Structure formats: C-alpha cells, structure tokens
Amino acid sequence: MKRYARFLPPKDGDDEGQVTSWKVFESNEESGPLVLTIVESGHFFISRGQTVLEGFSLIDSHKWLKIVRRADCLLLQAQAKSECRMFRVQFGGSCREEVQERCSSCVHKLRQFLPVQGAEEQSPSQDSQAMDTEHAVSEHTHPEKICSTACTGKKQTSPLGTFMRLCLMDQHFPAFVEDVEKELHRLAKE
C-alpha cells in the first residue's frame, strides 16, 4: 500500500462548521510498508509491522460495510450500531497498469464477500490522478509479506504467529470463533 487514511469526524463539543480531516499513513522506508491482507477465512487487515490499523471479518459484512472503488482507490464505510467509520486505501506500483491490476485483484477478492460499487465501470485507461489529493490514499503492496489470499494475487504465506496476532486483535474475531463452534456442534449432531 502507498497510503491508508482514516476519516476523523468532528468530536463532541467541536464547532458545527469545523472542517473534518483524514489521518494519513504513508508507506515508506522510515515507518515501514503498509500491507493489506485478506485471508481465506474472510478476515481483512491493514497493518504496518506488528501494528494492525484495521482488522475485521468480512463474513456477513454486506450488512454493515460498503465499499466504493474509484480508479485505484477504495473507500470503505463501516456502520456498527450508531457508530460510522470510514477509511481509504490507494494502490501503488511501478506503472499505472500494475496499480490497476492490484486494485482489481483486491476488488475481486472482496466481491467474494460483498458487492463493491463502481467496480464494473473501472478501466485501466482511467487517470488515477483525478482523485482529490487531500482525500486520496495509495497502496504499495509488498508481496513477500502478504499471504496467499492477499490483494496482489501472488502465492505467499505469512507466519502463523503474525496471523494469530492479527486474529486476536480483530474485534469481531471472538464472535466469528463462536459462530464456527456452533456450526461444528450442529454438524456433529447430524
């Protein structure tokens, strides 16, 4: 990933007309690479080193998650009860075709779990610079650090320890484990 940005809504007590902003994380040598991972089990992660910036299960995510694609960017909006969160990712690469391929590969993987708006009308000829730079986020993937189901589509494996840490940090993971356990008990009774 080249960039990841998290929307910062106005806080309680702020002036009504106050401008909201985005907290942007850049993928660079100093801070380390940003990595977007989608595991076969349906877990979605954005991480930098051992720090998970985003992590959740895509199982039944169509009920609470909306994704819109625009050129080489994805805007994700998660609605949980009365809380709404938004974040963006933008894919990077050595050329525009590589950027579009990485974005398309990620969208293809995401569409196994939920619809992605704007995915059908994207074409490689679209200019990714049309995005508003203040709100654009890009991604530079590092295939050697991404598991086999990551958005690059390349076959790699991630260490089990890192995967377990990511799962345990996912706020939806305990509910996912509980659902799997119930399903296993149901199957055992049949």
Beta strands, then each sheet from edge to edge (+ up, - down):
strand 1: 3-8
strand 2: 21-26
strand 3: 34-38
strand 4: 43-48
strand 5: 51-57
strand 6: 65-70
strand 7: 73-80
strand 8: 83-90
strand 9: 116-117
sheet 1: 2+ 1- 8+ 7- 6+ 9+
sheet 2: 3+ 4- 5+
end
